[in-house]
Amino acid sequence: MNQPRSPFSKQELIPQEETLEILKQKGELFIGIPKENQFQEKRICLTPDAVNALTANGHRVLIESGAGDAANFTDLDYTQAGATISKDTKKVFSCPLLLKVEPPTLSEIQFINPQATIISALQIKTQTRAYFEELAKKRITAIAFEFIRDEDGNYPAVRSLSEIAGISSVLIAAEVMASTNKGNGLMFGNITGVPPLEVVILGAGTVGEFAARSAIGLGANVKIFDNSITKLRNVQSNLQQIVYTSTLQPKNLLKSLKRCDVAIGAMRGRDRSPVVVSQTMVEQMKKGSVIIDVSIDMGGCFETSELTTHDKPLINKFGVLHYGVPNIPARYPKTASVSISNIFTPYLLKIGEDGGLENSLRFDKGLRNGLYLYHGILTNKTVGDWFDLKHSDINFLIF
């Protein structure tokens, strides 16, 4: 009786060598950190501890002299952490990988080498078409850190800076009300026998949550308004206590604004913040009360808000003090720098481990979400639509 024929040849049945995945070659990064020159920007992307972690892993860091001074990090701190300090701005900008807090200006782009990579904020609302055209000419690869997502789908940079802004808004209000600052002389803190301050917070996002957390910690009565029931429910849960929450009903809102000592605006919109408090409402607020409009960088959610600066932060309208400084975290540059550095450092170490940015972009969807230029090709649809520029899908470019 004939044996059934095997579908495999004798050669194929012999054990074969196993093909192992070839390990990615670890890459050495050469990082340049120029000094921030934009108005009132005092933050720096990496702290000395972060630089130490990078240099210990074989990466090189070149920092412009004085870049960390405003955040109370000296050149000596960075030198001791393994960085090289240079007074030559052009030399720092010539590094293949640049880190900045603010996006580079048109004049700074001239210093950047072709095919370089830059990681900074994008701040799309303040940009011009010329900015993207200049970067494209030099075939720059650019990542906006505010668009980078983590593994949970959140935006870590935006959340960290929103936490700082939320806490700061309450600390600023406490300062403004002191009589030494020509305030109404009221103090946060649940003093025995003294009625607590009334604080109204517009918006139940990260800024609103951390403003509420700080105000409650200082003994204030807090009322939070938002049109999202889900956000209101989440803020109740995160604060782990019952606070007054309401949707934005004009009658309830006006009643609360008339009684409050501090009103904090923390509402965002797609193109600009919704204006939820009219001039008529502000006119009915108590004399000496304070408005902190954290949303001012997107137009503000109080009709009477105006842009102010850290040097002259307050304007008085209808007896109500208005604070409208757009870059609140810059008041606390050291804390903000540590926060930004905590986000940058793991990504930089991972890029080195992956053998360069190309590989990291291939495997990390969250980092890819922050990419808006890839070798001069615009890859961000929002930017393309906003400035009427042609864009391409990054997934077709890197795979």
C-alpha positions in Angstrom: 0.0 0.0 0.0 1.5 3.4 -1.0 2.2 5.9 1.8 0.4 9.2 1.3 2.7 11.9 -0.1 3.8 14.6 2.3 2.9 18.2 1.2 6.4 19.2 2.3 9.7 18.3 0.8 12.4 16.6 2.8 14.4 19.8 2.8 11.4 21.8 4.2 11.0 19.4 7.1 14.6 20.0 8.3 14.5 22.6 11.2 15.3 26.1 9.9 17.2 28.9 11.5 14.9 31.3 13.3 14.9 34.9 12.0 15.0 37.3 14.9 13.9 40.9 14.8 16.9 43.1 14.3 17.2 45.6 17.2 16.8 49.2 16.3 20.0 51.1 16.4 20.0 53.5 19.3 20.5 57.1 18.1 22.4 60.0 19.6 20.4 63.2 19.8 22.0 66.6 19.5 19.6 69.0 21.1 19.7 72.8 21.0 17.8 75.0 23.4 17.9 78.7 22.4 16.9 81.5 24.8 13.2 82.6 24.6 12.9 86.1 23.3 9.2 86.5 23.0 7.4 89.0 25.2 7.3 88.0 28.9 8.2 84.3 28.1 10.3 83.0 31.0 10.0 79.3 30.7 12.6 76.8 29.4 11.9 73.3 27.9 14.4 71.3 30.0 15.5 71.6 33.6 19.0 70.7 34.7 17.8 67.3 36.0 16.2 66.5 32.6 19.5 67.5 30.8 21.4 65.2 33.2 19.1 62.3 32.3 19.7 62.9 28.6 23.5 63.4 28.8 23.7 60.2 30.9 22.1 58.4 28.0 24.7 59.6 25.6 22.8 62.6 24.1 24.3 66.1 23.6 22.6 69.3 24.7 23.7 72.8 23.7 22.0 75.6 25.5 22.2 79.4 24.8 23.7 81.3 27.7 21.1 82.7 30.0 18.2 80.6 28.6 17.3 79.4 32.1 17.9 82.6 34.0 14.2 83.7 34.1 13.2 80.3 35.5 16.0 80.5 38.1 18.2 77.8 36.4 21.8 79.1 36.0 24.3 78.3 33.2 26.4 76.6 35.9 23.4 74.3 36.8 23.2 73.2 33.2 27.0 72.8 32.8 27.1 70.6 35.9 24.3 68.5 34.4 26.4 67.8 31.3 25.2 70.5 28.9 27.4 72.8 26.8 26.7 76.5 27.1 27.1 78.8 24.1 26.7 82.6 23.7 26.4 82.1 19.9 22.6 82.1 19.1 23.2 81.0 15.5 25.3 78.0 16.7 22.4 76.9 19.0 19.9 77.2 16.2 22.1 75.1 13.9 21.5 72.0 16.1 19.6 69.2 14.3 16.9 69.0 17.0 15.6 72.3 18.5 13.5 72.6 21.6 11.5 75.8 22.3 8.5 76.9 24.4 7.3 79.5 22.0 7.3 78.8 18.2 10.4 80.3 16.4 9.9 83.7 14.9 10.4 84.4 11.1 13.9 85.8 11.9 14.8 82.8 14.0 13.8 80.4 11.2 16.6 81.9 9.1 19.1 80.5 11.6 17.7 76.9 11.4 19.5 74.4 9.2 17.6 72.6 6.4 16.1 69.3 7.4 16.3 70.1 11.1 13.6 69.1 13.6 11.8 71.5 15.9 9.6 70.7 18.9 7.8 73.8 20.3 4.3 75.2 20.9 2.4 76.0 17.6 -0.1 78.6 19.0 -2.1 78.4 15.7 -4.2 81.5 16.6 -1.1 83.7 16.6 0.5 82.3 13.4 0.6 83.5 9.8 0.8 81.6 6.5 4.3 82.9 6.0 5.5 81.0 9.1 4.6 77.6 7.6 5.9 78.6 4.1 9.3 79.6 5.6 9.6 76.2 7.5 8.5 74.3 4.4 11.2 76.0 2.3 13.8 74.5 4.7 12.1 71.1 4.7 11.8 71.3 8.5 10.1 68.6 10.5 8.0 70.3 13.2 6.1 69.0 16.2 3.6 71.0 18.3 3.8 69.8 21.9 0.3 71.0 22.8 -1.1 68.5 20.2 0.9 65.4 21.5 -1.5 62.8 23.0 -0.6 60.3 25.7 -1.7 56.6 25.7 -5.0 57.6 27.2 -5.8 60.0 24.4 -5.3 63.1 26.6 -3.1 66.2 25.8 -0.4 66.1 28.7 1.1 69.5 27.9 -2.3 71.3 27.8 -3.4 69.6 31.0 -0.2 70.4 32.9 -0.4 74.1 31.9 -4.1 74.2 32.6 -3.5 72.9 36.1 -1.0 75.7 36.7 -3.4 78.3 35.2 -6.3 77.1 37.4 -4.4 77.2 40.6 -2.8 80.5 39.7 -6.2 82.1 39.0 -7.2 81.7 42.7 -3.8 82.8 44.0 -4.0 85.9 41.7 -7.5 86.7 43.0 -6.2 86.5 46.6 -3.4 88.9 45.8 -5.7 91.4 43.9 -8.2 91.6 46.8 -5.5 92.7 49.3 -5.8 96.4 50.2 -2.1 96.9 49.4 -3.1 96.2 45.8 -6.1 98.6 46.1 -8.5 95.6 46.4 -11.5 95.3 48.6 -9.6 94.0 51.5 -11.3 90.6 51.7 -9.2 87.4 52.4 -9.5 83.8 51.3 -9.6 81.4 54.2 -12.5 80.2 56.4 -11.9 82.6 59.3 -14.1 81.8 62.3 -17.1 84.1 62.4 -16.4 85.6 59.0 -18.6 84.6 56.0 -16.5 82.7 53.4 -15.8 84.2 50.0 -18.1 83.4 47.1 -16.3 82.2 44.0 -18.0 81.6 40.6 -16.1 79.4 38.1 -17.2 79.3 34.4 -16.1 76.1 32.8 -15.7 72.6 34.3 -12.5 71.6 32.4 -9.0 71.2 33.9 -8.6 74.9 34.6 -12.0 75.1 36.3 -11.4 71.9 38.3 -8.0 73.1 39.7 -9.4 76.6 40.4 -12.2 75.0 42.3 -9.7 72.7 44.2 -7.6 75.7 45.3 -10.6 77.9 46.2 -12.2 75.1 48.3 -8.8 74.5 49.9 -8.7 78.2 50.9 -12.2 77.9 52.5 -14.3 79.6 49.8 -17.9 78.7 48.7 -17.6 77.6 45.0 -20.1 77.5 42.2 -19.2 75.9 38.9 -21.1 76.6 35.7 -20.8 74.6 32.4 -23.2 73.5 29.7 -21.7 69.9 29.8 -23.4 67.7 32.4 -20.7 65.1 31.9 -18.0 67.7 32.8 -20.0 68.9 35.8 -20.4 65.3 37.0 -16.6 64.6 36.5 -15.6 67.7 38.4 -17.8 66.7 41.3 -16.2 63.2 41.2 -12.6 64.6 41.0 -13.1 67.1 43.8 -14.5 64.3 45.9 -17.1 66.6 47.5 -20.4 68.1 46.7 -20.1 71.6 45.2 -22.8 73.8 43.6 -23.0 73.0 39.8 -25.3 74.4 37.2 -25.7 74.7 33.5 -25.3 78.2 32.0 -28.8 79.5 32.7 -28.7 83.4 32.6 -31.0 83.7 35.7 -29.0 81.4 37.9 -25.7 82.8 36.6 -26.7 86.4 37.2 -27.9 85.6 40.7 -24.5 84.0 41.5 -22.5 86.8 39.9 -24.3 89.5 42.0 -23.3 87.7 45.2 -19.7 86.6 44.3 -16.4 88.1 45.3 -14.4 86.4 42.5 -15.4 85.2 39.1 -13.1 83.0 37.1 -13.5 82.5 33.3 -12.2 79.1 32.1 -14.3 78.3 29.0 -12.8 77.3 25.7 -14.3 77.3 22.2 -13.3 76.0 18.8 -12.3 79.3 17.4 -12.8 81.6 20.4 -14.2 81.4 23.9 -18.0 81.8 24.2 -19.0 85.1 25.8 -21.3 84.0 28.6 -21.2 87.1 30.8 -22.5 90.3 29.2 -21.5 93.9 30.2 -25.0 94.3 31.8 -24.2 91.3 34.1 -20.8 92.8 35.1 -22.4 96.1 35.9 -24.6 94.3 38.5 -21.6 92.7 40.2 -20.4 93.9 43.7 -18.0 96.9 43.6 -14.5 95.6 44.4 -15.2 92.1 43.1 -12.6 90.5 40.9 -12.8 88.9 37.4 -9.9 86.6 36.4 -10.4 85.7 32.7 -8.2 82.7 32.0 -9.8 82.3 28.6 -8.5 85.8 27.4 -6.0 84.2 25.0 -9.1 82.9 23.0 -11.0 86.1 23.3 -12.3 85.8 26.9 -15.7 84.7 28.2 -16.6 88.1 29.8 -17.7 90.8 27.4 -15.8 93.4 29.4 -12.5 91.6 29.4 -9.4 93.1 27.8 -5.9 91.9 27.2 -3.5 93.1 29.9 0.2 92.3 30.7 2.1 91.0 33.7 3.4 94.6 34.2 -0.1 96.2 34.2 -2.4 93.2 34.8 -5.5 95.0 36.1 -8.2 97.3 34.6 -11.2 98.7 36.5 -14.6 98.6 34.8 -17.8 99.4 36.5 -16.0 99.1 39.9 -15.0 95.5 39.1 -11.2 94.6 38.8 -10.5 92.7 35.6 -7.4 90.5 35.2 -6.7 89.6 31.5 -3.1 88.4 31.2 -3.0 85.6 28.5 0.1 83.7 29.7 -0.7 83.1 33.3 1.8 80.1 33.8 4.7 82.6 33.0 4.1 84.0 36.5 5.6 80.8 37.9 8.3 80.0 35.3 10.1 77.5 37.4 7.1 75.3 38.1 5.9 75.6 34.5 9.4 74.7 33.2 9.5 71.6 35.4 6.1 70.6 34.2 7.0 71.1 30.5 10.3 69.3 31.1 8.5 66.3 32.6 6.6 65.9 29.3 9.6 66.5 27.0 12.1 64.2 28.7 10.4 60.8 28.3 9.7 61.5 24.6 13.3 62.6 23.9 14.7 59.4 25.6 12.3 57.3 23.6 13.3 59.0 20.4 16.9 58.1 21.2 16.0 54.5 22.1 14.0 54.2 18.8 17.0 55.3 16.8 15.6 58.7 15.8 12.4 60.6 15.3 11.5 58.7 12.1 11.1 55.5 14.0 9.3 57.1 16.9 6.7 58.7 14.6 6.2 55.3 13.0 5.3 53.5 16.2 3.9 56.3 18.5 0.5 57.6 17.4 0.4 60.1 20.1 3.6 61.8 19.0 2.5 61.6 15.4 -0.6 63.6 16.4 1.7 66.5 17.3 3.4 66.5 13.9 2.4 69.4 11.6 5.3 69.5 9.2 7.3 66.4 7.9 10.3 67.4 5.8 8.5 70.5 4.8 5.3 68.8 3.9 2.3 70.1 5.9 0.6 67.1 7.6 -2.0 68.8 9.9 -5.5 69.2 8.4 -6.5 72.0 10.9 -3.5 74.1 9.9 -4.2 73.4 6.2 -7.8 74.4 6.5 -7.0 77.5 8.6 -4.4 78.9 6.3 -5.7 77.5 3.0 -2.5 75.4 2.5 -2.3 72.0 0.9 -1.7 69.1 3.4 -0.9 65.4 3.2 -1.8 62.5 5.5 1.3 61.6 7.5 0.3 57.9 7.4 1.0 57.8 3.6 4.4 59.5 4.1 6.1 57.4 6.8 4.9 53.9 6.0 
